[in-house]
Amino acid sequence: MTKPQLVVAIIARLESDLALFTAAARQAHAAATHEECQPDNKYDTTALEASYLAQGQANRAQEIRQGVEAYRALELQAFDADTPIRQSALVTLADAAGGERRLFIGPRAGGMKLADPAGEIVVITPASPLGKRLLGLTVGDELPGPDAGTGTRYTVVAVS
């Protein structure tokens, strides 16, 4: 998958999520204001709980909307073996056993996983712990410190 195709896939996933959370927020808002949700006594918090849910879903929808805008405005940079890693880099890391991880450094939507015939691509942000460790590295550099989850050490083998 090329980087432009990757960005299109990320935007499509975010737009799908946005539609889902927007609909959920509307539904929760309707439930919170429905006459059957009105409290029967001072201890009935059904409407209050529904309004908290509606607000949370609306907040998440706004975060996703900002992610869509950030990816639409993202300028994809060209990288070669000597270019330091920064936002919009597609990075391939390899461990000593030959296993590889592919990471795309994007402005938002960290943790999103995208299927690709060449291997799964995980979106990370520059502000994430892994993103911070990758920034400024070039092909051939070893990632500082072992992976927090597995203790595995990785080397940058490709950046595009």
N, C-alpha and C positions, 0 to 999 in steps of 0.2 A: 504494500500500500504506500503510495507516495504521500508526502506531507500535505499537499492540497486535498487529497482524498481523505486523509486522516482528519483534517479540520472539518471537512464537510460531514464526515461521520459523527464527529463530536457534536457539531451544531445540531444535526438531526436527532441525536440521542437527547440533547438538552431540550430541544423543542418538544419532543415527545414527553419528557418529564414535566416540562412547563405546562403542557395541556392537561396532564394528569393532576398536578398540584393545584392548578387554577380551578379545575372542576371540583376537586375535593374541597377547596376553600369555599367555593360557592355553596356546595352542599352542606358543609358544616355551618356556614353562616345562616343558611335557610333553617337548619335544625335549631340553631341557637335562638332564632327569632320566632320560631313557630309557636303558635298558641299553646300547644300541648307541652312545650318546654318551660312555660312560665311556672315559676315556683308556687307550690301549694302552701308552703310555710317557710319560715326563715332558715330551715335546715336543708331545704331542697336546692342543690347546687347544679342541677342538670344543665340549665341554660348557661350558667357561668362556665362550667367545664366545656360545653360546646363552643362557647365564644373563645376560650383559650385555644382550643383545637383549631378553630377557624383562623385565628390570628397566627398561630404557628405555621399553618399551611400557606397562608398568604405571604408570610415572611420567607418561607422556603421558595415559593414561586418567584418572589422578587429576586432572591439570590440567583436562581436559575436564569431569570431574564437578564441579569447583569452578566452572567457567564456567556449567554448567547451573544450579547453585545460585544463582550471582550474578544470572543473568537472571530466575530465578523470583522473587527478592527485589527486583528492580529496580522502583523507583517511577518511573513515567513522569511527567515534569514538563510543564506547559503552557508554551509559549513564544509571545511575540509579537515584533514588530519591535524593541522596546526591551529585551527580556529578554536578559541576557548568556548566551552559549553556555556550557553545562556538560553534565555527563553526562546522557544520555537525549535529547539534541537530535538532530534530523534536520536536517542543514545542507545547503543547496544553494549551491555556489560557481559563479561564472561568470567566464570569462576575457574578454579584450577582443574576441575573435573570436566570442563568443556561445556557446562550448562550456560545458557544465555538468558538474559532478561532484556527486554526492550522497553524503553521509557520515553515518553514524549513530555517535554517541559512546556506546559501551557500556563496561561494566566489564571485559570480557574478549573473547576471540576476535577480536582485531585482525587485519585482513587478509581476513577472510571477505567474500566477494562474494555478493550476493543479487540475482537477476534481478527486475525490476519493469517493468511496462509503461511507466512514466514514465521509466525509465532505471535502470541498475545502481546498487545501493547498496552502499557499502563500509563495513564496520565498522572503526572505529578506537577506540583507548582514549585516555583523558586523558593517560596517561603517554607516548604516542607523540610523536615530534617534531611531527607535524602537529597532533595533539590539543592539545599544549601551546601551539602558536601560535594555535589557534582559541579556547581558553578565554577567556571574558570579552568576546569580540567581539560586536557586534550587527549587525543588517541594515544594509547600506550601508558597513560597515567593509571596508577592504582588508586581506587577509591579509598580515602582515608578511613581507617577503622573498619572492623568487621560489620556485616549486616546485623542490625540489632536483633532480628528475629531468629536468624539461623547461625550467626557467627561466621558466615562465609565471607571471604574476601573476594572482591571483584576488581577487574581491570577494564578500562574503557577500550573497546576494540573497534568501535565505529561511531561516527557522529555524522548525521546528515541533516 
